[in-house]
Amino acid sequence: MDDKRINARKLWAKNRFQMESDNLKSKRYGGKTHHHWYFFLSVLSVFKWLLKMTGLYNRGVRNANEIVITKRELFFKDLPKSFDGFSIVHLSDLHIENHLGLEQNVIYLLKNTSIDLCVLTGDYQVGLHSSMAKSMPRMSKLIDNLNSKYGFTGVLVNHDSCLMVQGLEDIGINMLINENQWIDNGFDKIQIIGTDDVYYYFTEDCTKALKSANKGFTIALVHSPEVFDEAEALGSNLYLCGHTHAGQICLPGGIALIKHLNHGKKYYKGLWKYKEMLGITSSGVGTSGIPIRFNTKAEVVHITLRCS
């Protein structure tokens, strides 16, 4: 890592640590507010109790443990020809300590899957102030048991502390903090841009990072759909995100009660297109808060890039 990147990381870490300590949210369109983790956790406790009283809790846990592979074949006119057939596994919202055996389930699910690149769009643990002693060994087991030709690339998001970056890099994930990375197959290159969380911790450094999309075919890794329009305007070809859990607890038909989005609410799940850019909002592998799902499916997304 060069001196310029090291200095940028230090400035970012100082700002992020201060915001985490003060429980502050920084919004895309200006202003900072406090987020109320502990009030939200209290509400969840009551909701969990009600589910147990009605006998629905165990069903919700079973639903959450049923992870599927969603396969997507995506066509791009600007994709370098030598990347036709390039495979990407997208893991989002693992919240890995919330489900016993989750990492083993993912390993089993992907055991016969070809992976050129594995990307992770954050929420590795349940809570911002959770103990890394619980999440990091399980993340390490997951990474150690997946075979990805071009490695693992990830971003940090709202449930993840800035203190996790070094640990995640030590287990083999190349963390992009408003930074970019090139994948070189010996014939051509494609670019990966990764931003810090844009839902709680937006800064102009996110925009600066996305500006490098004009240098070639670009995949943007952003935790939530919040900056879909900006990413497209600056030249990103594919936008991979998560955060919403597709609602996690939905009405029949997958109608989300809560989307946890300030911007881009129509893109809260699945495959979508905005002007010239394709996007995928993963429903996530794990769950936030209570480890249950209703009328949504946990998913691992397997993407194949194609030339059109």
C-alpha positions in Angstrom: 0.0 0.0 0.0 1.5 3.3 -1.1 1.9 6.4 1.2 -1.0 8.3 -0.4 -3.4 5.4 0.2 -2.1 4.9 3.8 -2.6 8.6 4.6 -6.1 8.6 3.1 -7.0 5.5 5.2 -5.7 7.2 8.4 -7.9 10.3 7.7 -10.9 8.1 6.9 -10.4 5.9 10.1 -10.2 9.0 12.3 -13.4 10.4 11.0 -15.2 7.1 11.0 -14.1 6.2 14.5 -15.4 9.5 15.8 -18.8 9.0 14.1 -19.1 5.4 15.4 -18.2 6.5 19.0 -20.8 9.3 18.9 -23.4 7.1 17.1 -23.7 9.6 14.3 -25.3 9.2 10.9 -24.0 11.3 7.9 -26.5 11.6 5.2 -25.9 11.9 1.5 -27.8 15.2 1.1 -26.2 16.8 4.2 -26.6 16.8 7.9 -25.7 14.5 10.7 -28.1 12.8 13.1 -27.9 10.3 15.9 -29.0 6.7 15.3 -30.7 4.9 18.1 -29.3 1.4 18.2 -30.5 0.7 21.8 -34.1 1.8 21.3 -34.3 -0.3 18.1 -32.9 -3.3 20.0 -35.6 -2.8 22.7 -38.3 -2.8 20.1 -36.9 -6.0 18.5 -36.9 -7.7 21.9 -40.6 -7.1 22.3 -41.3 -8.3 18.8 -39.2 -11.4 19.3 -41.2 -12.2 22.5 -44.5 -11.8 20.6 -43.3 -14.1 17.8 -42.5 -16.8 20.4 -45.8 -16.4 22.1 -47.6 -16.9 18.8 -45.4 -19.9 17.8 -44.1 -18.1 14.7 -40.5 -17.6 15.9 -39.2 -21.1 15.1 -40.8 -21.0 11.7 -39.0 -17.7 11.0 -35.7 -19.2 12.0 -36.1 -22.1 9.7 -37.0 -19.8 6.8 -33.8 -17.8 7.5 -31.6 -20.9 7.4 -32.8 -21.8 3.9 -30.2 -20.2 1.7 -30.5 -20.4 -2.1 -28.1 -19.6 -5.0 -29.6 -17.0 -7.3 -27.9 -17.2 -10.8 -27.8 -14.1 -13.0 -26.3 -13.9 -16.5 -25.7 -10.3 -17.3 -24.9 -8.8 -20.7 -22.8 -5.7 -21.3 -21.8 -4.1 -24.6 -18.6 -2.6 -23.0 -17.3 -5.7 -21.3 -13.9 -6.7 -22.6 -14.3 -9.9 -24.7 -11.7 -11.9 -22.7 -14.0 -11.4 -19.6 -17.0 -13.1 -21.3 -18.0 -15.9 -18.9 -16.3 -14.3 -15.9 -18.0 -15.5 -12.7 -18.7 -13.5 -9.6 -20.1 -14.7 -6.3 -21.7 -11.9 -4.4 -22.1 -12.3 -0.6 -23.9 -9.6 1.4 -25.2 -9.1 4.9 -23.7 -12.2 6.4 -24.3 -11.0 10.0 -22.3 -14.2 10.6 -22.7 -14.7 14.3 -26.5 -14.4 14.1 -26.9 -17.9 12.7 -25.1 -21.0 14.0 -23.4 -22.8 11.1 -24.1 -20.1 8.5 -20.6 -20.2 7.2 -20.7 -23.9 6.8 -24.0 -23.7 4.9 -22.5 -21.2 2.5 -19.3 -23.3 2.0 -21.5 -26.4 1.2 -23.7 -24.4 -1.1 -20.7 -23.2 -3.2 -18.6 -26.4 -3.1 -19.2 -27.1 -6.8 -19.4 -23.5 -8.0 -16.9 -21.9 -10.3 -15.7 -18.6 -8.8 -13.5 -16.1 -10.6 -14.0 -13.4 -8.0 -15.9 -13.3 -4.7 -17.2 -9.9 -3.6 -18.6 -9.0 -0.2 -20.8 -6.0 0.3 -20.6 -5.8 4.1 -22.4 -6.4 7.3 -20.1 -9.1 8.5 -21.3 -8.9 12.0 -24.6 -8.2 13.8 -23.9 -4.9 15.5 -21.5 -2.0 15.1 -20.3 -2.5 18.6 -20.3 -6.3 18.6 -17.3 -8.3 19.6 -15.1 -9.2 16.7 -14.0 -12.2 18.7 -17.3 -13.9 17.6 -17.5 -12.8 13.9 -13.8 -12.9 12.8 -13.0 -16.6 13.3 -16.2 -17.5 11.4 -15.4 -15.1 8.6 -11.9 -16.6 8.4 -13.4 -20.2 8.1 -15.6 -19.0 5.3 -12.8 -17.4 3.3 -10.4 -20.3 3.9 -12.9 -22.7 2.4 -13.9 -20.9 -0.7 -11.8 -21.1 -3.9 -11.8 -17.8 -5.7 -9.4 -17.4 -8.6 -8.9 -13.6 -8.3 -9.5 -13.6 -4.5 -11.9 -11.7 -2.3 -12.9 -8.0 -2.4 -15.0 -6.3 0.2 -16.4 -3.1 1.5 -17.1 -1.9 5.1 -20.7 -0.8 6.0 -23.0 0.4 8.7 -22.9 -2.7 11.0 -19.1 -2.9 10.7 -16.6 -1.0 12.7 -13.5 0.7 11.2 -11.6 -1.4 13.6 -12.4 -4.5 11.6 -10.6 -3.5 8.4 -7.2 -4.9 9.4 -8.7 -8.2 10.6 -10.7 -8.6 7.4 -7.6 -8.0 5.3 -5.5 -10.4 7.4 -7.9 -13.2 6.6 -7.6 -12.5 2.9 -10.2 -9.9 1.9 -9.0 -6.9 -0.1 -11.0 -4.1 1.5 -11.8 -1.1 -0.6 -12.4 2.0 1.4 -13.5 4.6 -1.2 -10.8 2.9 -3.4 -10.5 0.9 -6.6 -8.9 -2.4 -7.7 -8.1 -3.7 -11.2 -8.7 -7.4 -12.1 -6.2 -8.3 -14.8 -6.7 -11.6 -16.7 -3.5 -11.2 -18.8 -5.5 -9.8 -21.8 -7.8 -7.1 -20.4 -8.7 -5.4 -17.2 -11.9 -4.6 -15.4 -12.2 -2.3 -12.4 -13.8 -2.7 -9.0 -14.7 0.4 -7.0 -15.6 0.0 -3.3 -17.1 2.7 -1.1 -17.6 3.2 2.6 -21.2 2.8 3.8 -23.4 5.4 2.1 -26.4 4.9 4.4 -24.9 5.9 7.7 -21.4 7.2 6.9 -21.6 9.1 3.6 -18.8 11.5 2.7 -17.7 13.1 -0.5 -14.9 10.5 -0.7 -17.5 8.1 -2.0 -18.2 10.4 -5.0 -14.5 10.8 -5.6 -14.0 7.1 -5.7 -16.9 6.6 -8.1 -15.4 9.1 -10.5 -12.7 6.7 -11.5 -15.4 4.6 -13.3 -14.6 6.4 -16.5 -11.3 4.5 -16.8 -12.9 1.2 -18.0 -15.6 -1.4 -17.4 -16.5 -0.9 -13.7 -18.3 -2.8 -11.0 -19.3 -0.7 -8.0 -19.5 -2.3 -4.6 -21.7 -0.2 -2.4 -23.6 -1.5 0.6 -27.0 0.0 -0.3 -28.7 1.3 -3.4 -28.5 4.8 -2.1 -26.1 6.3 -4.7 -27.4 4.3 -7.8 -27.9 7.5 -9.8 -24.5 9.0 -9.0 -22.8 5.7 -9.8 -24.5 5.5 -13.2 -23.8 9.2 -14.0 -20.1 8.6 -13.3 -19.9 5.6 -15.6 -20.3 2.4 -13.5 -21.6 -0.6 -15.5 -22.7 -2.8 -12.7 -23.8 -1.9 -9.2 -23.8 -4.6 -6.5 -25.3 -3.9 -3.1 -27.4 -5.4 -0.3 -28.4 -3.8 3.0 -32.2 -4.2 2.7 -32.5 -8.0 3.2 -35.3 -7.6 0.6 -37.4 -6.5 3.6 -36.5 -9.7 5.7 -40.0 -9.7 7.3 -42.5 -9.2 4.5 -46.2 -9.6 3.8 -47.2 -12.4 1.4 -45.9 -11.7 -2.1 -42.7 -10.3 -0.7 -44.1 -6.9 0.1 -41.5 -5.2 2.4 -42.8 -3.5 5.5 -39.4 -1.7 6.1 -36.7 -1.1 3.4 -34.2 1.0 5.5 -33.5 3.3 2.5 -33.5 7.1 2.2 -33.0 7.0 -1.6 -33.5 4.4 -4.3 -36.4 2.6 -2.6 -37.6 1.0 -5.8 -34.3 -0.8 -6.0 -34.6 -2.6 -2.7 -34.3 -6.1 -4.1 -33.3 -8.2 -7.0 -32.1 -7.3 -10.5 -32.7 -3.8 -11.8 -31.7 -1.3 -14.4 -31.1 2.4 -14.2 -30.4 4.1 -17.5 -27.2 2.4 -18.8 -26.3 0.6 -15.5 -27.4 -2.8 -14.2 -27.8 -3.4 -10.5 -28.4 -6.2 -8.1 -29.6 -5.7 -4.6 -29.0 -9.0 -2.8 -31.5 -10.1 -0.2 -28.5 -11.1 1.9 -27.2 -14.3 3.4 -27.9 -13.6 7.0 -30.4 -11.6 9.0 -30.3 -8.3 11.0 -31.6 -8.2 14.6 -33.8 -11.2 15.0 -32.6 -14.3 13.0 -35.8 -14.8 11.2 -37.3 -14.3 7.7 -40.9 -14.3 6.4 -41.7 -14.2 2.7 -38.1 -13.6 1.7 -35.2 -15.9 0.9 -31.6 -15.7 2.0 -29.4 -15.8 -1.1 -25.9 -16.1 -2.5 -25.8 -14.4 -5.9 -23.8 -16.1 -8.7 -23.2 -13.7 -11.6 -21.8 -14.5 -15.0 -20.7 -11.6 -17.1 -21.4 -11.8 -20.8 -20.6 -9.6 -23.9 -23.6 -8.5 -25.8 
